[in-house]
Amino acid sequence: MKLKRCFALSSLVLAMGFPAYGQESSQITSIEKNDDQIEIISIVGVRQDRVSKGATGLTMELNETPQSISVIDSEQIKNFAANGINDIMQMATGITVQQNETNRTRYTSRGFDIKSTQLDGIGLPNSWGIVVGVMESYGYEEVEIIRGANGQLTGIGNAGGTINYVRKRPTNENEGEVALTLGSYDQKRLQADYSVLLTESGSWAARVVAVMEDAESYLDGLEDDHAYLSVIVDGQVTDNSTVTFGASYQDANTDGNMWGGLPLAYTDGTQADFDVSVSPTQDWTMWDTENISAFVEYSYIFDNDWEIKTTYNRQESNDQSKLFLAAGLENRETNQVTRTSLGRYAGDFTADLFDLTAKGQYQLFNQTHELMFGTSISKSTDVSFKNPYDTATTPAYGIKPVFPYPLDLTPEPIWGEQIETASLDITLTRIFGSTKINLNDDLFVIAGFNAIDYTREGYNSGGDVLNEENEISPYLATTYSITEDTNAYISYSDIYEPQDRYDKNYQYLDPSKGVNYEIGLKTQWLDDTLLTSVALFSAEQSNIAVRAGTNDDGKTYYEGTSMKSSGFELEVLGQLTENLNATFAYTYMDIEDDAGDNASVWEPKNAMKFSLDYTLPAVPELIVGLGGRWQSETENSTGVVKQDAYMLVSAFARWDVSNNLSIQANIDNITDEKYMTGLRYVGFYAAPTSGSITAAYRF
């Protein structure tokens, strides 16, 4: 199979309700043949393969899409036991995972937070760009990452990128698997995935995915468990229409979590060093999250092949936390913490998203072109709570223990009644459209726009909030086929991002605006089984929120600054030989503030990622592989805590014992590298060498 088919994007804006990969539901009618008759076959039905929608909702292969896009597919996820979204993002080209504490993570690209996330091509609210707690990956077929501004998809965003999570959907067979994993730190994981045809014709099908996992940790006091369940049903309503509906539920619980990372900075401007297992937590800390997602899709294909799709998504989440923080250290002689603080917080989030899209082809100047347009509206409510406590018996500040201290240093406070501290309602309405104009067989142009109306109202710590904003963002790109195997492209996108952070007076900052440029070259090799991509990028963005200080109530406030990011990326992926698959990616970026000084110094200027998997010709039942990443030196925002350059290597081996049973071994951080998980503020030490064994049975 050609690489451009293998790596075509399945759904950045999904095919109009088509249920899943490899699905075709057809009714075949035949007339018996004799010497004077011809067999007549009529095929109806719209359950079919997904096709690439590129960066704009238009049909394009990965090698011709005028933007940098990477896909982490199910095979890579399985090979490297990427059971969480953090694991997947560590594998993605140009992505930095900033995990400054155990239960909050940021993904960045080209120096900017990725705040645009999607489920099956439908944008989700994630204004802060923070992922809270565990995000299970087993419910996704693949994860697609667009790097750079992508206003055409989301209407709002920055120069970081967009992440699209593609759900597993029913297949055309009764099939499934059950797998058991045992790993380091008493990890126990059970997962199951089953797809079943609900009708004899195969016009209706369902898929159920379930996970249960429990594990301790290399970190003192830390324990995690979570459960995940997804159920999706799809079917053919008429010859021209399909409907898909489903829901997922995840319950994740953490005990002994961090708040604020390790205290690694001495007040004299030097850096501390501890064992990788050390944690500033207390034995009563916890952070539990619950996430519910439900959706309905309906699509219709007209006789002229125009398609419409309407989608409704419902998102609900809540979290409960009890937290203990240790700030920096006084000096090397005492290792005394400068201060500690604690708190109990909760949050409830709900969102309703409706999307209606139409797409099809039109003829002009003897060429066939594509057009996509639509509208969407999302309404979300975010409510925050906290529990006060008696600071006379449990001081909020002033406890200065010597670090590391015992996990029972401070008893849990007696918490007061929960009080509401903020409530915000956000409404985002979009009207969007794009067209792919084929000027000739070798050159096409994409032009698009996004018109948004954004309203935020409610209250926070500073009082009443009312923001009303609107913006029209253009998008323009072109791709030229230099040869049959090589495409060159250039793209431009406006940047527009309403701010989610406030100044010293708790007033939200003005929107951040800017521009994003990218130019690139994509070439296919070895009979289209190998793809190389080279991209040069540049982005300028003003009024980006950066930390400016702390109010008397301990809350951080922000101010706006300007930043410029530029650099290049190289990516190679595909099949080198019949038995060897490979990916290789290198990213260089330079980030400057409005004064021309280095900015975002916690982002590596140079980063490299790779993976290999090899099927032994003499033993085709055995697959082995290596994966890894390297990054250059980084430091935190104050320049006190520094991380030297480091290289990580992981490996796997999978033996297909039979057609149904396989055994897989994984080992991570083979060289037992000591490094920190992130330095945007102050992070903590990552896991040392660890491993797991998985037995999977397919049926």
matplotlib code that plots the C-alpha trace (Angstrom):
import matplotlib.pyplot as plt

x = [0.0, 1.3, 2.4, 0.1, -2.8, -1.3, -0.7, -3.6, -5.3, -8.5, -10.4, -9.1, -12.6, -14.2, -15.9, -19.5, -20.4, -18.7, -18.4, -15.0, -12.0, -12.5, -16.3, -18.5, -22.1, -23.5, -26.6, -25.9, -28.7, -27.9, -29.8, -29.0, -26.8, -27.4, -26.1, -28.1, -28.0, -25.5, -25.1, -26.3, -24.9, -26.2, -24.3, -26.0, -25.0, -22.6, -20.7, -17.3, -13.6, -12.6, -10.6, -8.2, -9.7, -6.3, -6.0, -9.1, -11.8, -11.0, -9.9, -6.1, -3.5, -0.9, 1.8, -0.1, -1.6, 0.0, 0.8, 2.9, 0.9, 1.9, -0.2, 0.5, -1.4, -2.7, 0.4, 2.8, 0.6, 0.6, 4.3, 5.5, 2.7, 1.5, -1.4, -1.8, -2.1, 1.1, 3.0, 1.6, 2.6, 6.1, 6.3, 4.9, 7.1, 7.8, 5.7, 7.1, 5.4, 5.6, 4.6, 5.4, 3.5, 2.0, -1.6, -1.3, 0.4, 0.8, 1.6, 3.6, 4.6, 6.9, 7.1, 3.4, 0.8, -1.5, -5.0, -7.0, -8.2, -10.7, -12.6, -13.2, -12.6, -15.0, -13.3, -13.5, -13.1, -9.7, -8.8, -6.0, -4.3, -3.9, -4.6, -5.7, -5.0, -4.7, -6.1, -6.6, -5.5, -7.0, -10.3, -8.6, -7.7, -5.0, -4.0, -3.4, -1.3, -1.2, 1.7, 1.3, -1.7, -4.9, -7.6, -9.4, -10.3, -10.9, -11.5, -9.4, -6.0, -2.3, 0.8, 1.1, -1.1, -4.2, -4.6, -7.4, -8.3, -9.9, -12.3, -12.3, -15.5, -17.2, -15.5, -17.1, -16.3, -17.2, -13.7, -12.0, -9.1, -8.4, -5.0, -3.4, -0.4, 1.9, 4.6, 7.0, 5.7, 2.9, 1.2, -1.9, -3.8, -6.7, -8.1, -10.8, -11.9, -14.9, -16.7, -19.9, -22.3, -25.8, -27.6, -27.0, -26.4, -23.8, -25.7, -25.5, -22.6, -21.3, -17.9, -17.1, -13.7, -12.9, -9.9, -9.0, -5.6, -4.0, -0.4, 1.9, 4.9, 8.6, 7.6, 7.1, 3.4, 2.0, -0.7, -3.0, -6.0, -8.5, -11.3, -12.5, -15.5, -16.5, -19.6, -20.2, -23.0, -23.3, -25.6, -27.2, -30.5, -31.3, -29.3, -27.9, -27.6, -25.9, -26.1, -23.5, -23.9, -21.8, -20.5, -17.3, -16.7, -13.4, -12.9, -9.4, -8.1, -4.7, -3.4, -0.1, 0.0, 2.2, 1.2, 3.9, 6.6, 9.9, 11.5, 14.7, 15.8, 17.8, 17.3, 21.0, 20.4, 21.7, 20.0, 19.2, 19.5, 17.6, 16.8, 14.3, 11.7, 11.5, 8.2, 6.9, 3.4, 1.6, -0.2, -3.7, -3.3, -5.5, -6.8, -9.7, -11.2, -14.3, -14.9, -18.0, -18.3, -21.4, -22.1, -24.5, -23.7, -26.0, -24.8, -26.5, -24.9, -27.0, -27.1, -24.7, -22.2, -22.6, -22.5, -23.9, -23.1, -24.5, -22.9, -23.8, -21.3, -21.8, -18.8, -18.9, -16.0, -15.4, -12.3, -11.7, -8.3, -6.5, -3.1, 0.1, 2.9, 6.5, 8.2, 11.9, 14.7, 16.6, 20.2, 22.3, 23.2, 19.7, 17.6, 14.8, 11.7, 11.0, 7.3, 4.5, 0.8, -2.2, -5.7, -8.8, -10.3, -13.0, -14.3, -17.3, -17.2, -20.0, -20.1, -22.6, -21.3, -23.3, -21.7, -23.2, -21.0, -21.6, -19.0, -18.9, -17.4, -18.1, -16.9, -15.2, -12.9, -12.8, -11.5, -13.1, -12.9, -14.0, -16.0, -16.7, -18.7, -20.5, -21.5, -21.0, -21.9, -20.5, -21.7, -19.7, -19.9, -17.0, -17.5, -14.8, -15.0, -12.7, -12.9, -11.6, -9.9, -8.8, -5.5, -5.0, -4.6, -3.2, -1.2, -1.5, 2.0, 5.0, 5.7, 9.3, 10.3, 13.6, 13.3, 12.9, 10.4, 8.1, 4.8, 2.9, 4.6, 1.4, -2.0, -4.9, -6.8, -10.4, -12.0, -15.0, -18.0, -17.3, -17.8, -18.1, -15.3, -15.9, -18.5, -18.1, -20.3, -18.6, -20.4, -18.5, -20.3, -18.5, -19.3, -16.5, -15.7, -12.9, -12.4, -9.7, -9.2, -7.4, -5.7, -4.3, -3.2, -0.1, -1.2, -4.0, -4.9, -6.8, -8.6, -10.7, -12.2, -13.4, -15.9, -16.4, -18.5, -17.2, -18.9, -17.7, -19.8, -20.1, -17.8, -14.4, -12.3, -12.3, -16.0, -18.3, -17.0, -18.4, -16.3, -17.7, -15.4, -15.6, -13.1, -12.7, -9.6, -8.4, -6.4, -4.5, -2.3, -1.1, 0.5, 2.5, 3.6, 7.2, 7.3, 5.0, 6.6, 7.5, 5.1, 6.0, 3.6, 3.3, 0.6, -0.6, -3.0, -4.2, -3.9, -6.6, -7.0, -9.2, -7.3, -8.1, -5.9, -6.3, -4.2, -3.6, -7.1, -8.6, -9.5, -9.0, -6.2, -7.1, -7.1, -3.8, -3.3, -0.7, 0.3, 1.7, 3.7, 5.0, 6.8, 7.6, 8.6, 7.1, 8.6, 7.7, 10.3, 10.7, 7.6, 5.6, 6.3, 8.5, 7.6, 10.0, 8.9, 10.8, 9.1, 10.3, 8.0, 7.6, 5.0, 4.5, 2.0, 1.3, -0.2, 0.7, 0.0, 3.1, 3.3, 3.8, 3.4, 1.2, -1.7, -2.2, -4.6, -1.8, -3.2, -1.0, -1.7, -0.4, 0.6, 0.8, 4.0, 5.0, 6.8, 8.3, 9.0, 10.9, 12.7, 12.5, 11.4, 12.5, 10.4, 10.9, 8.4, 7.4, 8.8, 12.5, 12.4, 9.8, 10.5, 11.6, 9.4, 10.9, 10.1, 12.7, 12.0, 14.2, 13.0, 15.0, 13.3, 14.3, 11.9, 12.4, 10.4, 9.6, 13.1, 14.8, 15.9, 15.5, 12.1, 10.4, 13.8, 12.2, 11.6, 14.5, 16.0, 16.9, 14.8, 14.9, 12.6, 12.8, 11.2, 12.0, 10.2, 11.6, 10.0, 12.7, 12.7, 13.8, 11.1, 8.2, 6.3, 8.8, 8.8, 11.3, 11.7, 13.5, 12.2, 13.6, 14.0, 16.8, 16.6, 19.1, 19.6, 16.8, 16.1, 13.2, 11.9, 14.2, 17.3, 18.1, 17.0, 18.7, 18.4, 21.3, 20.7, 19.6, 18.7, 16.0, 15.7, 12.9, 12.5, 9.8, 9.6, 6.4, 6.0, 2.9, 2.6, -0.3, -2.9, -4.7, -2.2, 0.8, 3.3, 4.9, 7.7, 8.4, 11.3, 11.5, 14.5, 16.9, 19.9, 18.3, 18.7, 17.9, 16.0, 13.1, 9.6, 9.3, 10.8, 8.2, 8.0, 9.7, 9.1, 10.2, 12.3, 10.9, 10.7, 13.9, 14.2, 10.8, 9.2, 6.0, 4.8, 1.5, -0.4, -3.1, -5.6, -7.5, -10.7]
y = [0.0, 3.5, 5.7, 8.5, 6.1, 4.6, 8.0, 10.0, 11.9, 10.1, 13.0, 16.5, 17.5, 14.1, 12.7, 13.4, 10.8, 7.9, 5.5, 3.9, 2.6, -0.2, -0.1, -0.6, -1.6, -2.5, -4.2, -6.2, -7.2, -9.6, -11.0, -14.6, -14.8, -16.8, -16.5, -13.4, -11.7, -9.7, -9.6, -6.3, -5.2, -2.1, -0.9, 1.4, 2.6, 5.1, 3.3, 3.5, 4.2, 7.6, 9.9, 12.7, 16.1, 17.8, 21.0, 22.7, 20.1, 19.5, 16.2, 16.1, 13.5, 14.1, 14.7, 17.6, 19.3, 22.8, 22.5, 20.4, 17.4, 14.3, 11.2, 8.8, 5.7, 2.7, 0.6, 3.1, 3.4, -0.3, -0.8, 1.7, 1.0, 4.6, 4.1, 7.8, 10.9, 12.2, 9.2, 9.8, 13.5, 12.6, 10.7, 13.5, 15.7, 19.2, 18.7, 19.4, 17.9, 20.3, 18.3, 20.7, 18.6, 15.1, 16.1, 19.0, 19.0, 21.4, 20.5, 23.1, 23.5, 26.1, 27.7, 28.2, 26.3, 24.1, 25.1, 23.9, 20.3, 18.3, 15.1, 13.6, 17.1, 19.0, 21.7, 21.4, 24.2, 24.1, 27.7, 27.2, 24.5, 22.4, 18.6, 17.7, 14.1, 11.0, 10.9, 7.3, 6.7, 3.2, 4.7, 6.4, 5.0, 7.6, 11.1, 13.8, 16.9, 20.1, 22.3, 26.1, 28.3, 26.7, 29.2, 27.4, 24.6, 26.3, 30.0, 30.8, 29.8, 30.6, 29.6, 26.3, 23.9, 21.7, 18.1, 15.9, 12.7, 10.2, 7.8, 4.1, 3.3, 0.0, -2.1, -4.4, -7.6, -9.3, -8.9, -7.9, -8.3, -8.6, -7.6, -7.8, -5.7, -6.1, -3.5, -1.8, -0.2, -2.7, -1.6, -3.7, -3.0, -4.8, -3.6, -4.9, -3.8, -5.4, -4.6, -6.4, -6.3, -5.6, -6.6, -9.5, -7.1, -5.2, -1.9, -1.4, -2.0, -1.2, -1.0, -1.2, -0.2, -0.6, -0.1, -0.6, 0.3, 0.6, 1.5, 2.8, 5.0, 5.7, 8.9, 8.7, 8.4, 8.6, 6.1, 6.3, 4.3, 4.9, 3.3, 4.1, 3.0, 3.9, 2.7, 3.8, 2.7, 3.6, 2.6, 3.3, 5.0, 5.2, 4.5, 8.0, 8.7, 7.5, 8.1, 7.6, 8.1, 7.2, 8.1, 7.7, 7.9, 8.1, 8.1, 8.8, 9.0, 10.1, 10.0, 11.6, 14.1, 17.1, 20.8, 23.0, 20.4, 20.1, 22.9, 22.9, 26.6, 28.0, 31.7, 32.3, 31.5, 27.9, 24.6, 21.8, 18.1, 15.2, 11.5, 11.0, 9.5, 12.6, 14.3, 17.4, 15.8, 14.8, 11.6, 13.3, 14.9, 13.8, 14.8, 13.0, 13.7, 12.5, 13.1, 12.3, 12.8, 12.0, 12.8, 12.3, 12.6, 12.6, 12.7, 12.8, 12.3, 13.8, 12.3, 14.9, 13.7, 16.9, 16.0, 17.5, 16.5, 17.8, 16.9, 17.5, 17.0, 17.1, 17.4, 17.2, 17.1, 17.7, 17.5, 17.5, 18.2, 18.6, 20.1, 20.8, 23.0, 23.5, 26.6, 27.1, 26.5, 28.9, 27.6, 24.5, 24.3, 24.0, 22.8, 24.7, 25.4, 29.1, 28.5, 26.0, 26.4, 24.1, 24.2, 22.3, 23.1, 21.8, 22.6, 21.7, 22.1, 21.5, 22.3, 21.8, 22.0, 22.0, 21.9, 21.9, 21.5, 21.0, 20.1, 19.1, 19.8, 22.4, 23.0, 26.1, 26.8, 23.1, 22.2, 20.4, 22.3, 21.8, 23.9, 23.5, 25.8, 25.6, 27.0, 26.0, 27.2, 26.1, 27.1, 26.2, 26.8, 26.7, 26.9, 26.9, 26.2, 26.1, 25.0, 27.4, 26.2, 27.7, 29.3, 29.9, 26.1, 25.4, 28.4, 28.9, 30.2, 30.1, 26.4, 26.0, 22.4, 20.9, 19.2, 16.3, 15.9, 13.0, 12.5, 13.0, 16.3, 18.4, 16.9, 17.5, 20.7, 20.7, 22.1, 24.5, 24.4, 24.6, 28.1, 29.1, 31.4, 31.9, 31.1, 31.8, 31.2, 31.3, 31.3, 30.9, 31.2, 30.5, 30.9, 29.4, 28.3, 27.3, 26.3, 24.3, 25.8, 23.5, 26.0, 23.0, 19.5, 20.6, 23.7, 24.3, 27.2, 27.1, 30.2, 30.3, 32.4, 32.2, 34.7, 34.3, 36.0, 35.3, 36.2, 35.5, 36.6, 35.7, 36.6, 35.8, 37.0, 40.5, 40.8, 40.7, 39.7, 40.7, 40.3, 40.5, 40.1, 39.3, 38.7, 37.5, 35.4, 34.6, 31.6, 31.2, 28.4, 26.9, 23.6, 23.0, 19.6, 20.0, 16.4, 13.4, 12.7, 16.2, 19.0, 22.5, 24.6, 27.9, 28.9, 32.0, 32.2, 34.9, 34.3, 35.3, 34.1, 35.5, 35.6, 33.3, 35.0, 38.2, 41.1, 42.3, 43.7, 40.3, 41.9, 39.5, 40.6, 41.8, 39.1, 37.9, 38.5, 37.7, 36.0, 32.7, 31.7, 28.4, 27.1, 23.5, 20.6, 17.1, 14.3, 10.6, 8.0, 4.2, 3.8, 6.1, 4.1, 6.8, 10.5, 13.3, 16.8, 19.9, 23.1, 26.6, 28.5, 31.9, 33.3, 36.7, 37.0, 40.0, 40.2, 36.7, 36.2, 35.8, 35.6, 39.1, 38.4, 37.2, 39.0, 39.1, 36.2, 34.0, 34.0, 34.6, 37.5, 38.1, 40.8, 40.7, 40.4, 39.9, 36.9, 35.7, 32.1, 30.9, 27.7, 24.6, 21.0, 17.8, 14.7, 11.3, 8.5, 5.3, 1.9, 1.7, -2.0, -4.7, -5.4, -2.0, 1.0, 4.2, 7.7, 10.5, 14.1, 17.1, 20.5, 23.7, 26.9, 30.3, 32.2, 35.9, 38.5, 42.0, 43.2, 40.6, 38.5, 34.7, 33.8, 30.6, 29.3, 26.1, 25.0, 23.2, 25.0, 21.6, 18.4, 15.0, 12.0, 8.6, 5.2, 1.9, -1.4, -4.4, -7.8, -10.5, -12.2, -15.5, -15.3, -13.3, -13.8, -11.6, -7.8, -5.6, -1.9, 1.2, 4.6, 7.7, 11.4, 13.9, 17.6, 20.4, 22.1, 24.2, 26.2, 27.6, 31.1, 32.5, 30.8, 29.2, 25.6, 24.1, 20.9, 19.6, 18.0, 14.4, 11.4, 8.8, 5.4, 2.8, -0.6, -3.3, -6.8, -8.6, -12.3, -13.6, -16.9, -17.8, -16.1, -15.1, -14.7, -12.3, -11.4, -8.0, -6.6, -2.9, -1.1, 2.7, 4.9, 2.1, 4.2, 5.3, 8.9, 11.5, 14.4, 16.7, 16.5, 20.2, 23.6, 26.1, 26.9, 24.1, 20.4, 17.2, 14.2, 11.7, 8.0, 5.9, 2.6, 0.8, -2.0, -4.0, -7.3, -7.5, -10.6, -9.9, -12.3, -11.4, -13.1]
z = [0.0, -0.9, 2.0, 1.0, 1.6, 4.8, 6.4, 5.0, 7.8, 8.8, 10.3, 11.1, 10.2, 9.8, 6.8, 7.2, 9.8, 8.2, 11.1, 10.9, 9.2, 6.6, 6.8, 3.8, 4.1, 0.7, -0.6, -3.7, -6.1, -9.0, -12.0, -12.9, -15.9, -19.0, -22.5, -23.1, -19.7, -17.8, -14.1, -12.6, -9.4, -7.5, -4.5, -2.0, 1.4, 2.9, 5.6, 4.0, 4.6, 6.1, 3.8, 4.5, 5.3, 5.7, 7.7, 6.3, 6.1, 2.4, 0.8, 0.8, 1.3, 4.0, 1.5, -0.2, 2.9, 3.2, 6.9, 9.3, 10.5, 12.4, 13.1, 16.0, 14.9, 16.8, 15.9, 17.4, 20.5, 20.9, 20.2, 22.9, 25.4, 25.2, 27.5, 28.3, 26.2, 27.8, 26.4, 22.9, 23.0, 24.0, 20.6, 18.5, 16.3, 17.6, 20.8, 24.3, 27.3, 30.3, 33.4, 36.3, 38.8, 38.9, 37.9, 35.5, 32.1, 29.2, 25.6, 23.7, 20.1, 18.5, 21.9, 22.5, 24.5, 22.5, 23.6, 20.6, 21.1, 19.1, 19.3, 15.8, 14.3, 16.6, 18.6, 22.4, 25.0, 26.7, 27.2, 29.8, 27.7, 30.9, 31.0, 34.5, 35.7, 33.6, 30.1, 28.9, 25.3, 24.6, 23.4, 20.4, 17.1, 16.5, 17.5, 14.9, 15.6, 13.5, 14.3, 13.9, 13.9, 12.6, 12.7, 9.8, 12.2, 15.5, 14.9, 17.9, 19.0, 18.9, 17.0, 19.0, 17.2, 17.3, 18.7, 17.3, 19.2, 16.8, 18.6, 18.0, 16.1, 15.1, 12.5, 9.9, 11.8, 15.1, 16.6, 19.8, 22.2, 25.9, 27.4, 30.8, 31.7, 34.8, 35.3, 37.5, 40.8, 41.1, 37.9, 37.0, 33.9, 32.2, 28.9, 26.5, 23.0, 21.2, 18.0, 17.1, 14.2, 15.4, 12.2, 9.8, 6.9, 8.9, 8.5, 12.3, 14.6, 18.1, 19.8, 23.5, 25.0, 28.7, 30.9, 34.5, 35.9, 39.3, 40.1, 42.7, 41.7, 42.0, 43.8, 47.5, 48.5, 45.0, 43.9, 40.8, 39.7, 36.9, 35.0, 31.4, 29.4, 25.8, 23.9, 20.3, 17.9, 14.3, 11.5, 8.1, 8.4, 4.7, 1.5, 1.8, 5.5, 8.6, 12.3, 15.0, 18.8, 21.8, 25.2, 27.2, 31.0, 32.9, 36.7, 37.8, 41.4, 42.7, 46.2, 47.3, 44.4, 44.0, 43.9, 42.4, 41.9, 43.8, 45.8, 43.7, 43.9, 46.8, 47.6, 46.9, 43.2, 43.2, 42.4, 44.8, 43.9, 45.4, 44.8, 42.0, 44.4, 46.7, 46.7, 48.6, 49.2, 52.3, 53.0, 53.0, 49.5, 46.6, 43.2, 41.7, 38.2, 36.4, 32.7, 30.6, 26.9, 24.7, 21.1, 18.2, 14.5, 11.5, 7.9, 4.5, 1.1, -1.8, -5.2, -6.5, -3.8, -1.7, 2.0, 5.1, 8.7, 11.9, 15.3, 18.9, 21.7, 25.4, 27.8, 31.6, 34.0, 37.7, 39.9, 43.7, 45.2, 48.5, 48.0, 49.8, 48.3, 49.3, 47.8, 47.3, 49.8, 52.1, 51.8, 51.3, 55.0, 56.3, 53.3, 55.0, 52.9, 52.4, 52.9, 52.5, 51.7, 51.4, 50.0, 49.0, 45.6, 43.3, 39.8, 37.6, 33.9, 31.3, 27.6, 24.7, 21.2, 18.0, 14.5, 11.0, 7.9, 4.2, 1.6, -2.0, -5.5, -8.1, -11.7, -12.9, -15.8, -16.8, -13.4, -10.4, -7.1, -3.5, -1.2, 2.6, 4.8, 8.1, 11.4, 15.0, 18.5, 21.8, 25.3, 28.4, 32.1, 34.5, 38.2, 40.8, 44.6, 47.6, 51.2, 53.9, 57.0, 60.4, 59.7, 63.5, 64.0, 60.5, 59.2, 55.5, 55.4, 57.7, 58.1, 57.2, 57.5, 56.4, 53.1, 52.4, 55.2, 56.2, 54.5, 57.8, 58.6, 58.7, 59.7, 57.3, 58.3, 59.4, 56.3, 56.3, 54.1, 50.4, 48.9, 45.2, 44.1, 40.3, 37.7, 34.0, 31.0, 27.6, 24.2, 21.0, 17.6, 14.4, 10.7, 8.5, 5.0, 2.7, -0.9, -2.7, -6.1, -8.6, -11.0, -12.9, -12.3, -10.4, -8.5, -6.0, -3.7, -0.5, 0.8, 3.9, 6.7, 10.2, 11.7, 15.4, 18.1, 21.7, 24.9, 28.5, 31.5, 35.2, 38.0, 39.5, 42.4, 41.0, 40.7, 37.7, 34.2, 30.8, 27.7, 24.2, 21.2, 17.5, 14.8, 11.2, 10.6, 7.0, 6.0, 2.7, 1.4, -1.8, -2.8, -6.0, -7.4, -8.5, -9.6, -9.2, -5.8, -4.5, -3.3, -2.2, -0.1, 1.7, 4.2, 6.1, 9.0, 11.4, 15.1, 17.5, 21.1, 23.8, 27.1, 30.0, 32.5, 34.5, 35.6, 39.2, 39.4, 38.2, 34.8, 31.9, 29.5, 26.0, 23.2, 21.9, 18.1, 15.5, 12.3, 11.3, 8.2, 7.0, 3.9, 3.3, 1.0, 1.1, -0.9, -1.3, -1.8, -2.3, -4.4, -2.1, 1.1, 2.7, 3.2, 4.1, 5.2, 5.7, 7.1, 7.9, 10.2, 11.7, 14.1, 15.8, 18.6, 20.9, 24.3, 25.4, 29.1, 31.3, 35.1, 36.7, 40.4, 43.2, 44.9, 48.7, 48.4, 46.9, 43.4, 40.4, 38.1, 34.6, 32.1, 28.3, 26.3, 22.6, 21.3, 18.0, 17.2, 14.2, 13.2, 11.0, 11.3, 9.5, 9.6, 7.9, 8.3, 6.5, 5.4, 4.7, 3.8, 3.8, 7.4, 8.8, 9.6, 10.9, 12.0, 12.6, 13.5, 14.3, 15.4, 15.9, 17.2, 18.4, 20.6, 21.4, 23.4, 22.2, 23.4, 21.2, 24.2, 24.6, 25.8, 27.0, 28.0, 29.3, 25.7, 24.1, 21.1, 19.6, 19.9, 18.1, 18.2, 16.6, 16.5, 14.7, 14.5, 12.7, 11.9, 11.9, 8.5, 10.0, 12.8, 11.4, 14.6, 16.4, 16.2, 18.0, 18.2, 19.6, 20.3, 21.9, 22.1, 22.7, 23.7, 24.3, 27.6, 29.2, 32.4, 34.4, 34.1, 36.8, 35.4, 38.7, 37.9, 34.8, 32.9, 30.9, 27.5, 27.7, 25.6, 26.4, 24.8, 25.1, 23.6, 22.9, 21.7, 20.7, 20.0, 18.3, 20.0, 17.8, 15.5, 18.7, 21.4, 21.7, 24.5, 24.6, 26.8, 27.1, 28.9, 29.3, 30.0, 29.4, 30.4, 33.7, 32.8, 35.6, 34.2, 35.0, 33.6, 32.9, 33.8, 32.9, 36.5, 38.5, 37.8, 39.3, 38.4, 35.8, 36.2, 36.2, 34.3, 34.3, 32.3, 31.7, 30.3, 28.3, 27.2, 24.6, 23.2, 20.0, 18.9]

ax = plt.figure().add_subplot(projection="3d")
ax.plot(x, y, z, "-o")
ax.set_aspect("equal")
plt.show()
